[in-house]
C-alpha cells in the first residue's frame, strides 16, 4: 500500500480522461501568467475550475497565495490555509466567500470549482463553490450573500486583465502561488457546476472528465503541457494565449505530476525537532536546503511496503555530513545519522552506516553528482542498489536483516519505507521522483511504463513513485 492521507484526490489508474501534466509555481520567483485584452467580458456570470496541489502551509510559510484574479477580485488561499473568493465592486466594496475547510495536505490534488452568477434570484446561490465534487455549505466568512442582484465585478473587466498564479500589487506586496496547477478552465458568461468538470468513480474518488462546454470569447483553458508555449489557451474561440512573465516561468516549470497520476514529493509538513521547515523545502517540494549547523531531515510524501522503486537526488552543494536513502515512521523524529539512516556521506567520502560500524561505499561525491536509488521491496529482505552517475555502488542493505531496532536492522516491510535526504551544515538536495525537479534532467528518461522524467533510465523492473505505478505494482 501507499502511505497517503485520504483527504483528497490522489490520482489513479485511468478513468477515461487523462490530464497529462501541470505547471509548478514557486512564489519566491514571482512566477505568473498575464493576459491583457480589450473589450469587457461578462462581469456578472462566469465559472472557474482548476486542480491544485498546494505546497505551503500556515502563516509562517506564506502570506497569501493567489490562483486567479483581476485586480482586487481574486481566488486565493489565505495564510490560515482557507480558500477565499474575494469579489470587489466600487459600490459594495469587497465581498467574501471563505469555505471553512482547510487545505493542508501537500500530497493531494484538490479540484476547485467556483461560479459567480449575480443574476441568480437566490442570494445564497450567487456564488457556488465545490471542492472535490462536494458543494461547500459551511463558510467562515460569507458576506457574498449581501451581493445585490446583477452586480458587476472586476473579473471580466478588460482594464484589469487576467492574472494566473500571482497577484501584482507592486513592490514587496506581490503574492504568488506555490505548488502545482493543472487543467484550468475559465468560462466567461456561463455558470456551470461541478459535474461539467469531474465525476465520482466507483470507489467514491472525485476524478476529472473532459469539459465540453463553451469558454466564451473572454474565457480560456490552460493545460500547461506545451513546452513551446506554456501559456497556450487551448479553448476554442477563447481569449488567446497568456504571457509568462516576472520570473522563471519557462518550459522547465512544466511537470508530469498531475491529478490523474500523482507523484511523490517531499513532505512539506513533516518537521524533525523543528529543524525542517518551509524555508528549506521549495520548488514543488523537491528541493531541500540545509543552511545551518544542525541536523535537518526531509522525508518523502509516499512510503512503500512492496514493489520496486526508483528515484534520483542531485547533490548541488555538498556538505561535511549528508545522508540519503530511506527512513521509517518509527524513527522520523530522531533520524539523523542513527536508526533509519541507511546511507551517509561523511566529508564527501560515502560510507555505509548501520549504527554499529561503517564501511566504505564507493568514491567521493562532488557537486552535481546524480545519486540514484533502486529499492526492491519484493525481495525477502529489501535491497537498495545505489548508483552514482549511473554506475552501481552496490546494495546498501547487504548484510542487514528484518526485525529489531536501530540502524543495524530493517523494520518489518509492512511498516513502510520512505525516501529521505538530510545533513549537517550547508547542503542542497534536488530530489527527482519523476514528477518534477528543479534540476532539469538532460536526457528525459522514463520508466518502462513511460512515467517520470529522470536523468537516467530506471533499471529494468523498477518504477517511478507515482499513483499509477503504485496501483499496478503495489506500494
Buried (B, 14 or more C-beta within 10 A) or exposed (E): EBBBEEBBBBBBEEBEBEBBBBBBBBBEBBBBBBBEBEEBBBBBBBBBBBBBBBBBBBEEBBBBBBBBBBBBBBBBBBBEBBBBBBBBBEEBEBBBBBBEBBBBBBBBBBBBBBBBBBEBEEBEEBBBBBBBBEEBEEBBBBBBBEBEEEBBBBBBBBEBBBBBBBBBEEEEEBBBBBBBBBBBBBBBBBBBEBEBBBBBBEEEBBBBEEBEEBBBBBBBBBBBBBEEEBBBBBBEEBBBBBEBBBBEBEEBBBBBBBBBBBBBBBBBBBBBEEBBBBEBBBBBBBBBBBBEEBBBBBBBBBBBBBBBBBBBBBBBBBBBBBBBBBBBBBBBEEBBBEBBBBBBBBEBBBBBBBBEEEEEBBEEBEEEBBBBBBBBBBEEEBBBBBBBEBEEBBBBBEEBEEEEEEBBBBBEBEBBBBBBBBBBBBBBBBBBBBBBBBBBBEEEBBBBBEBBBBBBBBBEBBBBBBBBBBBEBBB
